[in-house]
């Protein structure tokens, strides 16, 4: 299997999913299925937040995220959480 590099967010607008995700997988659900399959195949996966010249802690909409820009993170597992029943 060949290594793959995917952009999941548009670097200029911040929109998810990136147009390459839409083109390759159709939508976010298709991308999720791809990740789940790679996990099932025991593929080595990683991710990072591109800083575009910025360094340090990544700030999200609600403040610091605890993630560092331009730092590589290994992905240990892919899991899907479900909402508990409200019975």
Secondary structure, 3 states (H helix, E strand, C coil): CCCCCCCCECCCCCCECCHHHHHHHCCHHHHHHHHHHHHHCCCCEEECCCCCCCCCEEEECCEEEEEECCCCEEECCCCCCCCCCCC
